[in-house]
Amino acid sequence: MRSLDAAAPALPPDRASGPSPVMTLLVVVATLGILVYAAFLLNPANRGDVIPYALVISAETILVFHALLSMWTILAGQDPRDFAYHRARDGLFGRSASGDRTDWPLSLNGHRVTVDVFVTVYGEDVDVIHRTVAAAMALEGRHRVWVLDDGDSDEVRDLAGALGARYVRRLSSTGAKAGNINHALTLAKGELFVVFDADFVADPSFLHETVPFFVDPKVAFVQTPQVYGNLHTTISKGAGYMQTVFYRFIQPGRNRFNAAFCVGTNVVFRRAAIEDIGGMVTDSKSEDVWTSLHLHERGWRSVYLPIALAVGDAPETIEAYAKQQLRWATGGFEILLTHNPLSPRRTLTADQRIQYFVTATFYLCGITPLLLILVPPMEIYFDLRPVAISISVGQWILFYSGFYVMQIVLAWFTLGSFRWQTLTLATVSFPIYLKAFVNALTARDVGWQATGSRARRSSPFNYIVPQVLFLVFLALTSAVAVWRDWDNGVPTLATAWNVTNTVILAAFVGTAAREARALRKGRRLTPEPVALPEAPREPALVIARPAPLVDARVAAFAPVTVDDAGVTPAPTLTVVPSGRSAATAPAAAAAATSPAVPPAPHHHAPLTVPPVLLGRRARRELAS
């Protein structure tokens, strides 16, 4: 059991008090590289043929704009936890008669706070849901857990009952996830409510770290990062690592501008704030960012806490990744086209307008690879160049690397190594984002499917037809380019560029082929789960006053049991004298209070000490 006086978890080293000196230096150098590269492209003397130059300028303008604003946001990062937060955290938990940590009452400013925990379910695997609900039940602090099942599964209903959670099934799934939450709010009456997707397993300290922010009455929600524990496939690694910079650096920087937005899971909302905007936004499948936008327009405050407090699953297949990105990108483009943050009708601060405009246009960066992929073939087939022929290859590489190499260095610093999976997905995802833009432009509805849904999977090639066609085109173009360079006796940058794009697309299509082969043979894409015994509740040593050491060993704790009356806590520490089995725990408990170990006087409050705090000598004596 964690002590009530335990210190708050430290932020990552680079977020404890803003960016680290190394990170600041990298950002400054990267910014200079961006500006120098932009000046090179805009110099009229360097302008090449109109069509390829226009493609490069269009793509690089979007990328440079987002890179500069990302640098600015990163430098603004700071620890959101102030004195009021720490004081509220220290006094958050009260004492319960049972001593069960899940029943500790929560208080802010002397006022008892009620918390509901929503686990949204829509067809995910029952084993995945079981982990999430069990973890939600084990959160420290008094709370109620609700399983919101839009998948209408009797299996999930039985699971919720077995774990002691409340189960809610709607008559219809109108409004998708947002509608599911709005419906639950008509039943649950807590002042705060937590949202977990069905695949995110929370740390027991989740409420302890997030609820204290609500001591500020203007805080509408507290968001924590999405962290993934299933990075086993090319797709899951690429999808997971792509978001690392956002969660480690961009979101913390948005705290400075009160523009951190909800990402749909691992988040705590104030009920009054959601009621103030008429409920979770149901008009978009990206209900999280839309709800955040409406809250900020109403003057509410958001907080992003960059501490990993829940671990979930990244999309493992091309189908899951494509559907996830399509949904997210459509939501962003909807904001740009129907609710432009720069419009004078928006009641946002200047900083918030800029940050939401960045959010709304971010997925345009995913379309830029399409423009850049077309540039080398124009030179290979039509001798059309984006820059003047007087510019040497060395000059081009120098300015180009000033921008792109520094982006790779920043990513390397963030992830600890170069992740080719991220580069691959960033290059080949342009058909998804182009389709999302068309969907938003034509107001076409995007179907909803949870990332970890058990729905029957189809061949990955159903979702990458444009990529396959581009691979064939680029492969043929590379053959032509190599033949041309061989004939001329001079290697060209266009050939190298085109071959690189071909290799990246080939790697992606190869991943799809492996996935399709596994699907045909019924094999798993991820390692088989290892069946481990259920971990017992963490025992605690209760010390009242100095006493003779009892030769003992600690018996295993019984699991929590749930009945109609509520939660029955696991027993406290059981000390079993040598020579007895763990089955005699009740008798051993009585023996532990025999005259050999004098009981604590009534006025002495027991002190809870985690076993890991025992000294080495004490542990050896207990084990002897």
C-alpha positions as CSV (number, residue, x, y, z in Angstrom):
1,M,0.0,0.0,0.0
2,R,1.3,3.4,-0.8
3,S,1.7,5.8,2.1
4,L,-0.7,8.7,2.1
5,D,2.3,11.0,2.5
6,A,4.1,9.6,-0.6
7,A,5.7,12.1,-2.8
8,A,4.1,12.9,-6.1
9,P,5.7,11.1,-9.0
10,A,8.3,13.1,-10.8
11,L,7.7,14.4,-14.3
12,P,10.1,13.1,-17.0
13,P,13.4,14.9,-16.6
14,D,12.8,17.1,-19.6
15,R,9.5,18.2,-18.4
16,A,10.2,18.9,-14.7
17,S,10.7,22.6,-15.1
18,G,10.4,23.1,-18.8
19,P,12.6,21.8,-21.6
20,S,16.0,20.5,-20.6
21,P,19.1,22.6,-21.7
22,V,19.9,20.0,-24.4
23,M,16.3,20.1,-25.7
24,T,16.3,23.9,-25.7
25,L,19.6,23.9,-27.7
26,L,18.2,21.3,-30.2
27,V,15.0,23.4,-30.6
28,V,17.0,26.6,-31.2
29,V,19.3,24.9,-33.8
30,A,16.3,23.3,-35.5
31,T,14.5,26.6,-35.7
32,L,17.5,28.2,-37.3
33,G,17.7,25.3,-39.8
34,I,14.0,25.8,-40.6
35,L,14.5,29.5,-41.2
36,V,17.6,29.1,-43.4
37,Y,15.9,26.4,-45.5
38,A,12.8,28.6,-45.9
39,A,15.0,31.5,-47.0
40,F,16.7,29.2,-49.5
41,L,13.4,28.1,-51.1
42,L,12.0,31.6,-51.3
43,N,15.1,33.1,-52.9
44,P,14.0,34.0,-56.5
45,A,17.4,33.1,-57.8
46,N,16.9,29.5,-56.7
47,R,13.5,29.0,-58.3
48,G,13.2,26.2,-60.7
49,D,10.5,25.1,-63.1
50,V,7.0,26.2,-62.1
51,I,5.1,22.9,-61.5
52,P,7.7,21.0,-59.3
53,Y,8.7,24.3,-57.5
54,A,5.0,24.9,-56.7
55,L,4.7,21.4,-55.3
56,V,7.8,21.8,-53.1
57,I,6.8,25.3,-51.9
58,S,3.2,24.1,-51.1
59,A,4.5,21.1,-49.1
60,E,7.3,22.8,-47.4
61,T,5.3,25.8,-46.4
62,I,2.9,23.6,-44.4
63,L,5.8,21.6,-42.9
64,V,7.8,24.8,-42.0
65,F,4.7,26.5,-40.5
66,H,4.0,23.5,-38.2
67,A,7.7,22.9,-37.3
68,L,8.1,26.5,-36.2
69,L,5.0,26.5,-34.1
70,S,6.0,23.2,-32.6
71,M,9.3,24.6,-31.6
72,W,7.6,27.6,-30.0
73,T,5.2,25.3,-28.1
74,I,7.9,23.0,-26.9
75,L,9.8,25.9,-25.4
76,A,6.7,27.0,-23.5
77,G,6.4,23.7,-21.5
78,Q,6.2,23.8,-17.7
79,D,5.2,21.7,-14.8
80,P,1.4,22.4,-14.2
81,R,1.6,21.4,-10.6
82,D,1.6,24.4,-8.3
83,F,1.4,25.0,-4.6
84,A,-2.4,24.7,-4.6
85,Y,-2.2,21.4,-6.3
86,H,0.3,19.9,-3.8
87,R,-1.6,21.2,-0.9
88,A,-4.8,19.6,-2.3
89,R,-3.0,16.4,-3.0
90,D,-1.7,16.1,0.5
91,G,-5.2,16.4,2.0
92,L,-7.0,14.5,-0.7
93,F,-7.6,11.2,1.1
94,G,-9.6,10.7,4.2
95,R,-9.7,7.5,6.3
96,S,-12.3,4.8,5.8
97,A,-13.5,2.4,8.5
98,S,-12.5,-0.6,6.5
99,G,-9.0,0.6,5.6
100,D,-9.5,-0.4,2.0
101,R,-7.6,2.0,-0.2
102,T,-10.4,2.0,-2.8
103,D,-12.8,3.3,-0.2
104,W,-10.7,6.2,1.0
105,P,-13.0,9.3,0.8
106,L,-11.8,12.1,-1.5
107,S,-11.9,15.7,-0.3
108,L,-11.0,19.1,-1.9
109,N,-11.0,22.2,0.4
110,G,-12.8,20.2,3.0
111,H,-15.5,19.2,0.7
112,R,-16.2,15.5,-0.1
113,V,-15.9,14.8,-3.9
114,T,-17.7,12.0,-5.6
115,V,-16.1,10.4,-8.7
116,D,-17.5,8.1,-11.4
117,V,-15.2,6.1,-13.6
118,F,-16.5,5.3,-17.1
119,V,-15.1,2.4,-19.1
120,T,-16.4,2.8,-22.7
121,V,-16.8,-0.5,-24.5
122,Y,-17.6,-1.2,-28.1
123,G,-16.8,-4.8,-29.2
124,E,-13.3,-5.1,-27.7
125,D,-12.0,-8.5,-26.5
126,V,-13.4,-9.5,-23.1
127,D,-9.9,-10.2,-21.7
128,V,-8.9,-6.7,-22.6
129,I,-12.0,-5.3,-20.9
130,H,-11.4,-7.4,-17.9
131,R,-7.9,-5.9,-17.3
132,T,-9.3,-2.4,-17.7
133,V,-12.3,-2.8,-15.4
134,A,-10.3,-4.6,-12.7
135,A,-7.7,-1.8,-12.7
136,A,-10.5,0.8,-12.5
137,M,-12.0,-1.0,-9.5
138,A,-8.6,-0.9,-7.8
139,L,-8.1,2.9,-8.1
140,E,-7.2,4.5,-4.8
141,G,-10.0,6.7,-3.5
142,R,-13.7,6.2,-3.2
143,H,-15.3,5.9,-6.7
144,R,-17.9,4.1,-8.7
145,V,-17.0,2.2,-11.9
146,W,-19.5,2.0,-14.8
147,V,-19.0,-0.2,-17.8
148,L,-20.7,1.6,-20.7
149,D,-21.3,-1.1,-23.3
150,D,-22.3,0.0,-26.8
151,G,-21.5,-3.5,-28.0
152,D,-24.5,-5.1,-26.3
153,S,-22.5,-8.0,-25.0
154,D,-23.9,-10.4,-22.4
155,E,-20.3,-11.5,-21.8
156,V,-19.3,-8.0,-20.9
157,R,-22.4,-7.7,-18.7
158,D,-21.5,-10.8,-16.7
159,L,-17.9,-9.6,-16.4
160,A,-19.0,-6.3,-15.0
161,G,-21.2,-8.1,-12.5
162,A,-18.4,-10.4,-11.4
163,L,-16.0,-7.5,-10.8
164,G,-18.6,-5.4,-9.0
165,A,-18.9,-2.7,-11.6
166,R,-22.1,-1.1,-12.7
167,Y,-23.2,-2.1,-16.3
168,V,-25.0,0.2,-18.7
169,R,-26.4,-0.8,-22.1
170,R,-28.2,1.7,-24.3
171,L,-31.1,1.0,-26.6
172,S,-29.2,2.6,-29.5
173,S,-25.6,3.8,-30.1
174,T,-26.6,7.3,-31.3
175,G,-23.7,9.7,-30.9
176,A,-21.1,6.9,-30.7
177,K,-18.7,7.3,-27.7
178,A,-19.8,10.8,-26.9
179,G,-23.4,9.7,-26.8
180,N,-22.5,6.8,-24.6
181,I,-20.9,9.1,-22.1
182,N,-23.8,11.6,-22.2
183,H,-26.3,8.8,-21.5
184,A,-24.2,7.6,-18.6
185,L,-24.2,11.1,-17.1
186,T,-28.0,10.8,-16.8
187,L,-27.4,7.9,-14.4
188,A,-24.2,8.7,-12.7
189,K,-24.2,11.8,-10.5
190,G,-20.6,12.3,-9.5
191,E,-19.0,15.7,-9.5
192,L,-16.1,14.4,-11.5
193,F,-16.0,11.6,-14.0
194,V,-13.1,9.7,-15.5
195,V,-13.1,8.2,-19.0
196,F,-11.0,5.2,-20.0
197,D,-11.2,3.4,-23.3
198,A,-11.6,-0.3,-22.9
199,D,-8.0,-1.1,-23.5
200,F,-6.4,1.4,-21.1
201,V,-5.3,-0.1,-17.8
202,A,-5.0,2.6,-15.1
203,D,-2.4,2.9,-12.4
204,P,-4.0,2.8,-8.8
205,S,-2.7,6.3,-8.2
206,F,-4.6,7.8,-11.1
207,L,-7.1,9.8,-9.0
208,H,-4.4,10.7,-6.5
209,E,-2.5,12.5,-9.2
210,T,-5.3,14.1,-11.2
211,V,-8.1,15.1,-8.9
212,P,-6.1,17.7,-6.9
213,F,-6.1,20.0,-9.9
214,F,-9.9,20.4,-9.5
215,V,-9.2,22.5,-6.4
216,D,-9.2,25.3,-9.0
217,P,-12.9,25.8,-9.8
218,K,-12.2,26.8,-13.4
219,V,-10.5,23.5,-14.3
220,A,-12.8,21.6,-16.7
221,F,-10.6,18.5,-17.3
222,V,-7.2,17.0,-16.6
223,Q,-5.7,14.9,-19.4
224,T,-2.8,12.4,-19.1
225,P,-0.8,10.8,-21.8
226,Q,-1.6,7.8,-24.0
227,V,1.1,5.2,-23.4
228,Y,1.1,1.9,-25.3
229,G,2.2,-1.5,-24.1
230,N,1.8,-3.6,-27.3
231,L,4.5,-2.2,-29.6
232,H,5.2,-5.5,-31.3
233,T,4.3,-5.0,-34.9
234,T,5.6,-2.4,-37.5
235,I,2.2,-0.7,-37.4
236,S,1.9,-0.5,-33.6
237,K,5.5,0.7,-33.3
238,G,5.0,3.4,-35.9
239,A,1.6,4.5,-34.6
240,G,2.9,4.6,-31.0
241,Y,6.1,6.4,-31.6
242,M,4.5,8.9,-33.9
243,Q,2.7,10.4,-30.9
244,T,5.7,10.5,-28.5
245,V,6.7,14.0,-29.4
246,F,3.1,15.2,-29.0
247,Y,2.6,13.7,-25.6
248,R,6.0,14.5,-24.2
249,F,6.6,18.0,-25.5
250,I,3.7,19.5,-27.4
251,Q,0.8,18.9,-25.0
252,P,2.9,20.1,-21.9
253,G,3.7,23.3,-23.9
254,R,0.0,23.9,-24.5
255,N,-0.5,24.2,-20.8
256,R,1.1,27.7,-21.0
257,F,-1.6,28.8,-23.4
258,N,-4.6,27.0,-21.8
259,A,-4.9,25.0,-25.0
260,A,-4.2,21.4,-24.0
261,F,-7.0,19.3,-25.4
262,C,-8.7,16.0,-24.5
263,V,-7.6,12.9,-26.3
264,G,-10.6,10.8,-25.4
265,T,-9.2,8.5,-22.7
266,N,-7.2,8.7,-19.4
267,V,-9.0,12.0,-18.6
268,V,-11.0,13.4,-15.7
269,F,-13.8,15.8,-16.4
270,R,-15.7,18.2,-14.1
271,R,-19.4,17.4,-14.6
272,A,-20.5,21.1,-14.2
273,A,-18.2,22.0,-17.1
274,I,-19.6,19.4,-19.5
275,E,-23.2,20.4,-18.5
276,D,-22.2,24.1,-19.3
277,I,-21.6,23.2,-22.9
278,G,-24.6,20.9,-23.2
279,G,-22.8,17.6,-22.9
280,M,-20.0,15.9,-24.8
281,V,-20.0,16.9,-28.5
282,T,-21.8,14.2,-30.6
283,D,-21.6,15.9,-34.0
284,S,-18.1,14.5,-34.8
285,K,-16.3,11.2,-34.3
286,S,-13.5,13.3,-32.8
287,E,-15.6,14.2,-29.8
288,D,-12.6,14.8,-27.6
289,V,-11.0,17.8,-29.4
290,W,-14.4,19.3,-30.2
291,T,-15.5,19.1,-26.6
292,S,-12.2,20.7,-25.5
293,L,-12.7,23.5,-28.0
294,H,-16.2,24.3,-26.7
295,L,-15.0,24.2,-23.1
296,H,-12.2,26.7,-23.9
297,E,-14.6,28.9,-25.8
298,R,-16.7,29.0,-22.6
299,G,-13.6,30.1,-20.6
300,W,-12.9,26.9,-18.8
301,R,-9.3,25.8,-18.1
302,S,-7.6,22.5,-19.1
303,V,-4.6,20.8,-17.6
304,Y,-2.3,18.3,-19.2
305,L,-0.2,16.2,-16.7
306,P,2.7,14.5,-18.6
307,I,2.8,11.5,-16.3
308,A,1.9,8.0,-17.6
309,L,-1.0,6.8,-15.5
310,A,-2.5,4.3,-17.8
311,V,-1.2,1.9,-20.5
312,G,-3.3,0.9,-23.5
313,D,-3.0,-0.7,-27.0
314,A,-1.9,1.0,-30.2
315,P,-3.5,-0.2,-33.4
316,E,-1.7,-3.4,-34.5
317,T,-3.0,-3.8,-38.0
318,I,-3.1,-1.7,-41.1
319,E,-6.9,-1.7,-41.0
320,A,-7.1,-0.5,-37.4
321,Y,-4.5,2.2,-38.0
322,A,-6.2,3.4,-41.2
323,K,-9.6,3.7,-39.4
324,Q,-8.1,5.4,-36.4
325,Q,-6.2,8.0,-38.4
326,L,-9.2,8.6,-40.7
327,R,-11.4,9.3,-37.7
328,W,-8.9,11.6,-36.1
329,A,-8.0,13.5,-39.3
330,T,-11.6,14.0,-40.3
331,G,-12.3,15.6,-36.9
332,G,-9.4,18.0,-37.3
333,F,-10.4,19.0,-40.8
334,E,-14.0,19.5,-39.6
335,I,-12.7,22.1,-37.2
336,L,-10.8,23.9,-40.0
337,L,-13.7,23.9,-42.5
338,T,-16.8,24.4,-40.2
339,H,-15.4,26.0,-37.0
340,N,-12.3,27.9,-38.0
341,P,-10.5,28.9,-34.8
342,L,-9.2,32.1,-36.5
343,S,-12.8,33.4,-37.1
344,P,-13.6,36.5,-35.0
345,R,-16.8,34.7,-33.9
346,R,-14.7,32.4,-31.7
347,T,-14.4,33.4,-28.1
348,L,-10.8,32.2,-27.7
349,T,-7.6,34.0,-26.7
350,A,-5.0,34.7,-29.4
351,D,-2.8,31.9,-28.1
352,Q,-5.7,29.4,-28.2
353,R,-6.7,30.5,-31.7
354,I,-3.2,29.7,-32.9
355,Q,-3.0,26.4,-31.1
356,Y,-6.3,25.2,-32.4
357,F,-5.5,26.3,-35.9
358,V,-2.4,24.2,-35.6
359,T,-4.6,21.2,-34.5
360,A,-7.1,21.8,-37.3
361,T,-4.4,21.9,-40.0
362,F,-2.0,19.3,-38.6
363,Y,-3.1,16.5,-40.8
364,L,-2.3,18.6,-43.9
365,C,1.3,17.5,-43.0
366,G,0.2,14.0,-43.8
367,I,-0.8,15.0,-47.3
368,T,2.5,16.7,-48.1
369,P,4.4,13.5,-48.9
370,L,2.1,13.0,-51.9
371,L,3.3,16.3,-53.3
372,L,6.9,15.5,-52.7
373,I,6.7,12.0,-54.1
374,L,5.7,13.5,-57.4
375,V,8.7,15.8,-57.7
376,P,11.5,13.3,-58.7
377,P,9.4,11.6,-61.5
378,M,8.9,15.1,-63.0
379,E,12.7,15.5,-63.4
380,I,13.2,11.9,-64.5
381,Y,10.6,11.9,-67.2
382,F,10.3,15.6,-68.2
383,D,13.5,17.2,-66.9
384,L,11.5,19.6,-64.7
385,R,13.4,20.7,-61.6
386,P,12.1,22.4,-58.4
387,V,15.3,24.5,-58.0
388,A,17.5,26.3,-60.5
389,I,19.9,24.1,-62.5
390,S,22.8,26.2,-61.1
391,I,22.2,24.8,-57.6
392,S,24.5,21.9,-57.0
393,V,23.5,18.7,-55.3
394,G,25.8,19.6,-52.3
395,Q,24.1,23.0,-51.8
396,W,20.6,21.4,-52.0
397,I,21.6,18.7,-49.5
398,L,23.1,21.3,-47.1
399,F,20.0,23.5,-46.9
400,Y,17.6,20.5,-47.0
401,S,19.4,18.7,-44.2
402,G,19.3,21.9,-42.1
403,F,15.6,21.3,-41.8
404,Y,15.0,17.6,-42.0
405,V,18.1,16.3,-40.3
406,M,17.4,18.4,-37.2
407,Q,13.8,17.1,-37.2
408,I,15.3,13.5,-37.1
409,V,17.7,14.6,-34.4
410,L,14.8,15.9,-32.3
411,A,12.9,12.7,-32.8
412,W,16.1,10.7,-31.9
413,F,16.4,12.7,-28.7
414,T,12.8,12.1,-27.8
415,L,12.7,8.3,-28.5
416,G,16.3,7.5,-27.8
417,S,16.9,6.0,-31.2
418,F,15.8,6.3,-34.8
419,R,12.5,4.6,-35.5
420,W,12.1,3.7,-39.1
421,Q,8.5,2.6,-38.5
422,T,7.5,6.2,-37.8
423,L,9.2,7.5,-41.0
424,T,7.5,4.7,-43.0
425,L,3.9,5.5,-41.7
426,A,4.5,9.3,-42.0
427,T,5.4,8.8,-45.7
428,V,2.8,6.3,-46.8
429,S,-0.4,7.6,-44.9
430,F,-1.2,10.4,-47.4
431,P,-4.2,8.5,-48.9
432,I,-5.8,8.3,-45.5
433,Y,-5.5,12.0,-44.8
434,L,-6.6,13.0,-48.3
435,K,-9.7,10.9,-47.9
436,A,-10.3,12.5,-44.5
437,F,-10.1,16.0,-46.0
438,V,-12.6,15.0,-48.7
439,N,-14.9,13.5,-46.0
440,A,-14.8,16.7,-44.0
441,L,-15.3,18.8,-47.2
442,T,-18.4,16.8,-48.3
443,A,-19.7,16.2,-44.7
444,R,-19.5,12.5,-45.2
445,D,-20.1,10.5,-42.0
446,V,-17.1,8.4,-40.8
447,G,-18.1,5.1,-39.3
448,W,-17.0,4.3,-35.7
449,Q,-15.0,1.3,-34.7
450,A,-12.9,1.0,-31.6
451,T,-9.2,0.5,-32.1
452,G,-9.2,-2.9,-30.4
453,S,-12.5,-4.1,-31.8
454,R,-13.1,-7.9,-32.3
455,A,-14.9,-7.2,-35.6
456,R,-13.8,-9.6,-38.3
457,R,-10.7,-8.3,-40.0
458,S,-10.3,-8.1,-43.7
459,S,-7.2,-8.1,-45.9
460,P,-4.9,-5.1,-45.3
461,F,-4.6,-4.7,-49.1
462,N,-8.2,-3.5,-49.0
463,Y,-7.0,-0.3,-47.3
464,I,-3.7,0.3,-49.2
465,V,-4.7,0.2,-52.9
466,P,-3.3,3.7,-53.6
467,Q,0.0,2.8,-51.9
468,V,0.4,-0.4,-54.0
469,L,-0.3,1.6,-57.2
470,F,2.3,4.2,-56.2
471,L,4.8,1.5,-55.4
472,V,4.4,0.0,-58.9
473,F,4.8,3.5,-60.5
474,L,7.8,4.5,-58.4
475,A,9.5,1.1,-58.9
476,L,9.2,1.5,-62.7
477,T,10.4,5.1,-62.5
478,S,13.4,4.1,-60.4
479,A,14.3,1.5,-63.1
480,V,14.1,4.2,-65.8
481,A,16.1,6.6,-63.6
482,V,18.9,4.2,-62.9
483,W,19.1,3.3,-66.6
484,R,19.3,7.0,-67.5
485,D,22.0,7.7,-65.0
486,W,24.0,4.7,-66.1
487,D,23.7,5.8,-69.7
488,N,24.8,9.4,-68.8
489,G,27.5,8.2,-66.4
490,V,26.3,10.7,-63.8
491,P,24.1,9.8,-60.7
492,T,21.4,12.3,-60.0
493,L,19.6,13.5,-56.8
494,A,16.2,12.7,-58.4
495,T,17.2,9.0,-58.8
496,A,18.3,8.8,-55.2
497,W,15.2,10.6,-54.0
498,N,12.9,8.3,-56.0
499,V,14.6,5.1,-55.0
500,T,14.3,6.1,-51.3
501,N,10.6,6.7,-51.7
502,T,10.3,3.3,-53.5
503,V,12.1,1.5,-50.6
504,I,9.8,3.1,-48.0
505,L,6.7,2.1,-49.9
506,A,8.1,-1.4,-50.5
507,A,8.7,-1.8,-46.7
508,F,5.1,-0.8,-46.0
509,V,3.6,-3.1,-48.6
510,G,5.9,-5.9,-47.3
511,T,4.4,-5.3,-43.9
512,A,0.9,-5.6,-45.4
513,A,1.9,-8.9,-47.1
514,R,3.1,-10.4,-43.8
515,E,-0.1,-9.3,-42.1
516,A,-2.2,-10.8,-44.9
517,R,-0.3,-14.1,-44.7
518,A,-0.8,-14.3,-40.9
519,L,-4.5,-13.5,-41.4
520,R,-4.9,-16.3,-43.9
521,K,-3.1,-18.8,-41.7
522,G,-4.9,-17.7,-38.6
523,R,-1.7,-16.7,-36.8
524,R,-1.4,-13.9,-34.2
525,L,0.5,-10.8,-35.2
526,T,1.6,-10.2,-31.6
527,P,3.3,-12.6,-29.2
528,E,1.1,-15.1,-27.3
529,P,0.1,-13.7,-24.0
530,V,1.8,-15.4,-21.0
531,A,-0.6,-16.6,-18.4
532,L,0.5,-15.3,-15.1
533,P,-1.1,-15.9,-11.7
534,E,-3.1,-13.0,-10.5
535,A,-0.9,-10.7,-8.3
536,P,-2.0,-10.5,-4.7
537,R,-2.8,-7.3,-3.1
538,E,0.4,-5.6,-1.9
539,P,0.8,-6.5,1.8
540,A,1.6,-3.9,4.4
541,L,3.5,-4.2,7.7
542,V,1.7,-2.5,10.6
543,I,3.9,-1.2,13.3
544,A,2.4,0.3,16.5
545,R,5.3,0.4,18.9
546,P,8.7,-1.3,19.4
547,A,8.2,-5.0,20.1
548,P,10.2,-8.2,20.0
549,L,10.7,-9.6,16.6
550,V,8.4,-12.5,15.8
551,D,9.7,-15.2,13.6
552,A,7.2,-15.0,10.8
553,R,6.3,-15.0,7.2
554,V,3.6,-13.1,5.4
555,A,0.6,-15.0,4.1
556,A,-0.8,-14.2,0.7
557,F,-3.7,-11.8,0.6
558,A,-7.1,-12.8,-0.4
559,P,-8.6,-11.0,-3.4
560,V,-11.3,-8.4,-3.1
561,T,-14.8,-9.8,-3.2
562,V,-17.9,-7.9,-4.3
563,D,-21.5,-8.5,-3.4
564,D,-24.6,-6.5,-3.4
565,A,-23.6,-4.8,-0.2
566,G,-20.5,-3.3,-1.8
567,V,-16.8,-4.0,-1.7
568,T,-15.4,-6.3,1.0
569,P,-11.7,-5.4,1.5
570,A,-8.9,-7.9,1.5
571,P,-7.7,-8.8,5.1
572,T,-4.9,-6.7,6.6
573,L,-1.4,-8.2,7.1
574,T,-1.5,-11.7,8.4
575,V,1.6,-12.9,10.3
576,V,2.0,-16.7,10.3
577,P,4.4,-18.2,12.9
578,S,7.0,-20.6,11.6
579,G,5.7,-24.1,11.1
580,R,2.1,-23.1,10.2
581,S,0.6,-23.0,6.8
582,A,-0.9,-20.0,5.1
583,A,-4.3,-21.7,5.5
584,T,-4.1,-21.0,9.3
585,A,-4.0,-17.2,8.7
586,P,-6.9,-16.4,11.0
587,A,-5.3,-18.2,13.9
588,A,-2.0,-16.6,13.1
589,A,-3.6,-13.2,13.2
590,A,-4.6,-13.9,16.8
591,A,-1.2,-15.2,17.6
592,A,0.3,-12.0,16.3
593,T,-1.5,-10.0,19.0
594,S,-0.4,-12.4,21.8
595,P,1.6,-11.1,24.8
596,A,4.8,-11.9,22.9
597,V,3.9,-8.9,20.7
598,P,2.2,-6.3,22.9
599,P,-0.7,-4.6,21.2
600,A,-0.5,-0.9,20.5
601,P,-2.1,1.4,23.1
602,H,-5.4,2.8,21.8
603,H,-3.9,6.3,21.4
604,H,-1.2,5.1,19.0
605,A,-2.3,5.3,15.4
606,P,-0.8,2.5,13.3
607,L,1.9,3.5,10.8
608,T,1.6,1.9,7.3
609,V,5.0,1.0,5.9
610,P,5.5,-0.7,2.5
611,P,7.6,-3.9,2.7
612,V,10.1,-2.4,0.3
613,L,11.1,0.1,2.9
614,L,12.3,-2.6,5.4
615,G,16.1,-2.7,5.8
616,R,18.2,-5.5,4.4
617,R,18.9,-6.9,7.9
618,A,15.2,-6.8,8.9
619,R,14.3,-8.7,5.7
620,R,16.9,-11.3,6.4
621,E,15.6,-11.8,9.9
622,L,12.0,-12.1,8.7
623,A,13.0,-14.7,6.1
624,S,15.1,-16.7,8.6
